[in-house]
């Protein structure tokens, strides 16, 4: 969960930082509420997409772990059967 919060902070910080830097570079103190709203909506969409990719990745990791566990059990069973056969 900590990693997700870290990613969210990065997604929030970068666009807001860019907006602040642009205002400083322009030499103005005016804050355009519509620009901030647009930046926040963009960040929300990007965060939702990132969350979905993270969920997909975690699901694929879980499936891979299940397959690995199955393979390990299968190999252990095959090794046990080999040892029990006479003349091996």
C-alpha positions in Angstrom: 0.0 0.0 0.0 2.9 2.3 0.7 4.1 2.0 -2.9 0.7 3.0 -4.2 0.7 6.1 -2.0 4.2 6.9 -3.3 3.1 6.6 -6.9 0.0 8.7 -6.2 2.2 11.4 -4.7 4.4 11.4 -7.7 1.4 11.7 -10.1 0.0 14.5 -8.0 3.3 16.3 -7.5 4.6 16.4 -11.0 1.7 18.3 -12.8 1.2 20.6 -9.9 4.9 21.3 -9.7 4.9 22.0 -13.5 2.0 24.4 -13.1 3.7 26.3 -10.3 7.0 26.4 -12.2 5.1 27.8 -15.3 3.5 30.5 -13.1 6.9 31.4 -11.6 8.5 31.5 -15.0 5.7 33.7 -16.3 6.2 36.0 -13.4 2.5 35.9 -12.4 0.9 35.1 -9.1 -2.5 34.5 -10.7 -3.8 30.9 -10.3 -6.3 29.8 -13.0 -8.8 27.6 -11.3 -9.8 25.9 -14.6 -6.1 25.0 -15.3 -5.8 23.5 -11.8 -9.1 21.6 -12.3 -8.0 20.3 -15.6 -4.6 19.2 -14.2 -6.3 17.4 -11.3 -8.7 15.6 -13.7 -5.8 14.6 -15.8 -4.0 13.3 -12.7 -7.1 11.4 -11.6 -7.3 9.6 -15.0 -3.6 8.8 -15.0 -3.9 7.5 -11.4 -6.9 5.3 -12.2 -5.0 3.9 -15.2 -1.9 3.3 -13.0 -4.0 1.5 -10.4 -5.6 -0.7 -13.1 -2.1 -1.6 -14.4 -0.9 -2.4 -10.9 -4.0 -4.6 -10.2 -3.4 -6.4 -13.5 0.3 -6.9 -12.7 -0.5 -8.2 -9.2 -3.1 -10.6 -10.7 -0.5 -11.9 -13.2 2.0 -12.3 -10.4 -0.4 -14.3 -8.3 -1.2 -16.6 -11.3 2.6 -17.1 -11.8 3.1 -17.9 -8.2 0.3 -20.5 -8.4 1.9 -22.1 -11.5 5.3 -22.2 -9.8 3.8 -23.8 -6.7 2.1 -26.4 -8.9 5.3 -27.1 -10.8 7.3 -27.5 -7.6 4.7 -30.0 -6.2 4.8 -31.9 -9.5 8.6 -32.1 -9.6 8.7 -33.2 -5.9 6.1 -35.9 -6.6 8.0 -37.1 -9.6 11.3 -37.2 -7.6 9.6 -39.1 -4.8 8.2 -41.7 -7.3 11.7 -42.1 -8.8 13.2 -42.8 -5.5 10.5 -45.4 -4.6 11.0 -47.5 -7.8 13.3 -50.5 -7.3 16.4 -50.5 -9.5 16.6 -46.7 -9.8 
